[in-house]
Every structure is written in C-alpha cells, then in structure tokens.
C-alpha cells in the first residue's frame, strides 16, 4: 500500500432499513486496510432516478475517506461490501439495499473498463451533488469543480433527512 490519499464514496439504498444499511456500509469502509472515514454528509431522502420500475425512495449520503488502497482496490472493496449485503444486479438501476459508488480519488483521473474517475455521471446527479456539497461547500471536491453543476442540477427531488454519523 502507498501513501494515504482522500477519496469520496457515494452511498445509497432503498430496501430494508436504509439508514442502518448505510451505517453498516460506512463501518465496513472504515475497517478496510489503511482506510479511515474522515467525514460524512447528511442523509438525504431522494426520488428514484432513471429507473424502469416503481421503487421506494432512496436514502443517500457521501463519505470522505483517507485510504492507502489503490483506486481499483477501493472499488473492489466497495463491490465486495455490496456483495456482502446481498446486492445482485438483475435490473438496470434496480432497487437495492446498498449501492456504493467510488466518486473521486485525490489526484487520480482514469478511464478503464472497470473504473472511471472522477465518476462519469456524478455531475448530472442531484443525489450525489447535494451530499457532496455538504462535504465541500466551496464547490471543489479534491480538485473537481462541481459548483456550476450543483447550481444547474434540479435538486427538488433531494430532501434533507437528518445528520449522519458513526457515533
């Protein structure tokens, strides 16, 4: 493992006890080797986005991490956490207990079949931008300027739920 760098993971889910699932996922992230959870956004209730079948509302948040893991290893860990929660990808944007998206890794841009950073659609999604704004109110997240996208995106389907914390 190398030197620690910051990363941001988007979290969401719309099945079961959503808050408990997000909390358990953040705890799992905190247990990864060389990884600490630095900050969490608030929790937001959000309308389902780009779905093909009726679904319950989502609960979304973002977590800022410091990690020594490579971007690919961190993405693999996120997919492993989803798998441990029983996530099976049957339907495009289907309902799920947990969804972890690696959004940003400090100083890293990459575009490969398995990992694209920054996340290619994060600037189009209010359910990402609103919690990201909690962590980076100046509109710059680890070198990615999202201020214009935040102002442009329709945030009406993102509703404040409550603060989010590990304690």
MOPE-V901186 format. One record per residue. N is the residue number from 1. RES is the residue in one small letter. OMEGA is omega in radians with two decimals (999 if undefined). NEAR is the number of other C-alpha atoms within 8 Angstrom. Layout:
# MOPE-V901186
n=[N	N]
res=[RES	RES]
omega=[OMEGA	OMEGA]
near=[NEAR	NEAR]
This chain:
# MOPE-V901186
n=[1	2	3	4	5	6	7	8	9	10	11	12	13	14	15	16	17	18	19	20	21	22	23	24	25	26	27	28	29	30	31	32	33	34	35	36	37	38	39	40	41	42	43	44	45	46	47	48	49	50	51	52	53	54	55	56	57	58	59	60	61	62	63	64	65	66	67	68	69	70	71	72	73	74	75	76	77	78	79	80	81	82	83	84	85	86	87	88	89	90	91	92	93	94	95	96	97	98	99	100	101	102	103	104	105	106	107	108	109	110	111	112	113	114	115	116	117	118	119	120	121	122	123	124	125	126	127	128	129	130	131	132	133	134	135	136	137	138	139	140	141	142	143	144	145	146	147	148	149	150	151	152	153	154	155	156	157	158	159	160	161	162	163	164	165	166	167]
res=[x	x	x	x	x	x	x	x	x	x	x	x	x	x	x	x	x	x	x	x	x	x	x	x	x	x	x	x	x	x	x	x	x	x	x	x	x	x	x	x	x	x	x	x	x	x	x	x	x	x	x	x	x	x	x	x	x	x	x	x	x	x	x	x	x	x	x	x	x	x	x	x	x	x	x	x	x	x	x	x	x	x	x	x	x	x	x	x	x	x	x	x	x	x	x	x	x	x	x	x	x	x	x	x	x	x	x	x	x	x	x	x	x	x	x	x	x	x	x	x	x	x	x	x	x	x	x	x	x	x	x	x	x	x	x	x	x	x	x	x	x	x	x	x	x	x	x	x	x	x	x	x	x	x	x	x	x	x	x	x	x	x	x	x	x	x	x]
omega=[-3.09	3.12	-3.14	3.00	-3.13	3.07	3.08	3.10	3.01	-3.12	3.08	3.07	3.13	3.07	3.10	3.10	-2.99	-3.11	3.12	3.12	3.12	3.11	3.11	3.11	3.11	3.08	3.11	3.08	-3.11	3.14	3.11	-3.14	3.07	-3.05	3.05	3.00	-3.10	-3.09	3.06	3.02	2.95	3.02	-3.14	3.00	-3.07	3.05	3.02	-3.04	3.02	-3.10	-3.10	-3.14	3.12	-3.12	2.99	3.08	3.13	2.88	-3.07	3.08	3.00	3.09	3.02	-3.11	2.82	-3.06	3.02	3.14	3.02	3.10	3.14	3.12	3.11	3.07	3.11	3.10	3.10	3.11	3.09	3.09	3.09	3.13	3.12	3.08	3.11	-3.12	3.04	-3.10	-3.14	-3.01	3.09	-3.11	3.13	3.10	-3.10	3.08	-3.11	3.04	3.10	3.12	3.02	-3.04	-3.02	2.93	-3.07	3.06	-3.07	2.88	3.12	3.12	3.12	-3.11	-3.07	-3.05	3.04	3.13	-0.18	3.14	-2.97	-3.10	-3.07	-3.10	3.12	-2.94	3.14	-3.12	3.00	-3.03	-3.12	3.07	3.08	3.11	3.05	-3.08	-3.07	-3.06	3.11	3.08	3.10	-3.11	3.08	3.09	3.10	3.14	-3.13	-3.06	-3.12	3.11	3.12	3.14	-3.05	-2.99	3.09	-3.09	-3.05	3.14	-3.13	-3.05	3.10	3.10	-3.14	3.03	-3.11	3.13	3.12	-3.11	999]
near=[6	6	6	10	9	11	14	12	13	14	13	13	15	14	10	6	6	13	7	7	12	12	10	8	10	11	9	9	12	9	8	9	7	10	14	11	12	8	8	12	13	13	13	15	12	12	9	9	5	5	10	7	5	5	8	9	9	13	13	15	16	15	14	13	13	13	13	12	13	8	7	9	8	10	11	8	10	12	9	8	10	12	9	7	8	7	10	5	6	5	5	7	8	10	9	9	14	16	10	11	10	14	12	12	15	9	6	8	8	8	7	6	5	5	9	11	13	12	10	7	6	10	11	7	9	13	12	13	13	11	15	13	11	9	11	9	8	6	10	11	9	10	7	7	8	11	9	7	10	13	6	6	9	6	8	5	8	12	8	8	8	7	7	8	6	6	2]
